Structure formats: structure tokens, C-alpha cells
Amino acid sequence: MRGRVHEGRPVKAMLLAAGRGDRMRPLTDATPKPLLQVAGKPLIAWHLERLAAAGVREVVINTSWLGEQIPLALGDGSRWGLSIRYSPEPWPALETGGGIHQALPWLGTEPFLLVNGDVFADVDFTALLLSPGDLGQLVLVPNPPHHVKGDFGLKDDRIVADGGEMLTFSGISILHPALFEGCQPGRFPLAPLLFAARDAGRLGGQRHVGQWIDVGTPERLADLDAFLTACDDARPLKDGVNG
């Protein structure tokens, strides 16, 4: 049974799928990273299934590296009960900030879910909520072995510059389009906008302790594939997973 979106939860989402995935080469020399197979289906399909189950109805996917393959593989999204729009970018891609900014006309004026296409997580999208006045809500995870310093400090459900527990950004968040006010089209990163929102006291956060993996190398991809194929929740993922 499909889950329902709680009142005030986003009904639109953006999936980031424009990167080349250099650490995944040679797998990504001929296949865009979001289409790499995991347990019999493309990695990005796992996100689409979870978004649909959470009640999301419209998804924007940005594309760049081998980007023409992605709409051919996914179509209009109707097989998941979704409506998918594609936001093609030149190569090199527009970076995260520039890619989101280009897609804003399709995302509308309300907060939207943002999901990095090369992570895997069991985050409950229906449990994410943007607090009034905030520009973003970040899902953070305990630091994996390959990123021990973390990205953001978290204290009392707020992203802080000092005094919080340093955690890693999961690549999953809710963002308000107002975060991009004053931005101009072109290539630019997302991080400076998040740091500015943090410093203005307008960035919330929450700690996720379930499954999460940055599927950034062939080894992590293979481990995730084995885990999902076996469907054995008792077997921990070896790298970048918190439980």
C-alpha cells in the first residue's frame, strides 16, 4: 500500500544524477552511475520506488554524463506512479548548486526533497519536515571510515558551526527554493549556500542511524548488490553503513 504524504511534506523531489563517477571507472565509462545495476535494477530505481511509496508525485532528474541514457531507461516515470522531468546539463555538469538552480522552474515554490543519486539509504522520507522559517533540513549520518571528519555539526536538531557533533551529510535533505535567492545560472556548488543558511540560523538537521552507503566505488557497489540480493537484514554492509 502506498504511503501518504503528511500535511506539509514535500510532494516533489529532485534526484541528482549528472556526475561522471570517476571513482567508479571503468564501470561508468559506458554507463551513467545512476543506471549501474544493484540487485537486478538500476541504483536510481531504488530511489524512485521509495519516493513513490512516500507519496511523492513529481521528480526532476538532472543529467549530464551519458545523460541521454537515463530518460531512455526510466521513461516518464509512470511505471512507479511518478511524473519524471529531466533537466539536461552540459558537460562538465553544473555542480550541485547550479544543477538545482536550473531545475527550480519545475520544482515550484514549495520545499522539495533532494536525494543524491549515488547513495543508498533506508531514510523514511515521510518523517522529514522543514521547520517554519528554515531554508533546509539535512539528514546526517555517523561518519563512515572514508570520511571521518564529517561535514556539519549537529546540536539540538540544528546545524551549527561550533559545539555540535560532527556528522556526514547523507545526500538527502529538504530544501526551500528561497535558499537560491540571488543565485545566477551557471556552475556553482551547494555547500556555500548551506553554510550561509547555517550561519543565519535557518538550517535544521536530523541524525539517521539506519542503513546508508555512499555507493562511490566498485567495491561498495558490489557489497550493496550482494546485500540486497541476499535480502538478509542481519548482514551489515561493510563500508559507510550505520546501524
BELCORTA-V716212 format. One record per pair of residues at least 24 apart in sequence whose ideal C-beta (glycine too) atoms are under 6 Angstrom apart, sorted by sequence separation. I is the first residue (numbers start at 0). J is the second residue. If there is no record, write none. Layout:
# BELCORTA-V716212
i->{I,I}
j->{J,J}
This chain:
# BELCORTA-V716212
i->{212,57,58,59,60,61,62,63,142,213,59,61,63,139,140,212,51,212,51,63,140,211,51,210,211,137,138,14,47,31,138,208,31,137,31,61,135,136,12,31,34,135,158,134,169,12,59,134,16,17,129,134,158,10,17,19,10,11,12,13,14,16,17,59,127,158,156,122,2,4,1,2,3,153,2,118,115,114,113,112,113,135,134,110,110,139,134,135,136,137,138,139,140,46,108,133,138,133,17,53,140,53,43,103,130,17,100,17,100,33,32,122,97,121,13,97,121,97,96,120,94,96,93,94,95,96,119,94,95,11,118,119,143,117,12,11,12,13,14,15,16,141,9,15,140,9,14,9,119,5,2,37,38,37,38,38,26,22,22}
j->{236,82,83,84,85,86,87,88,167,239,86,88,90,166,167,239,79,240,80,92,169,240,81,240,241,168,169,46,79,64,171,241,65,172,68,98,172,173,50,69,72,174,197,175,211,55,102,177,60,61,173,178,202,55,62,64,56,57,58,59,60,62,63,105,173,204,203,171,52,54,52,53,54,204,54,170,170,171,172,173,174,196,196,173,175,204,201,202,203,204,205,206,207,114,176,201,207,203,88,124,211,125,116,176,203,92,179,98,182,116,117,207,185,209,102,186,210,187,187,211,186,188,186,187,188,189,212,188,189,106,213,214,239,214,111,111,112,113,114,115,116,241,110,116,241,111,116,112,223,125,125,223,224,224,227,228,217,215,216}
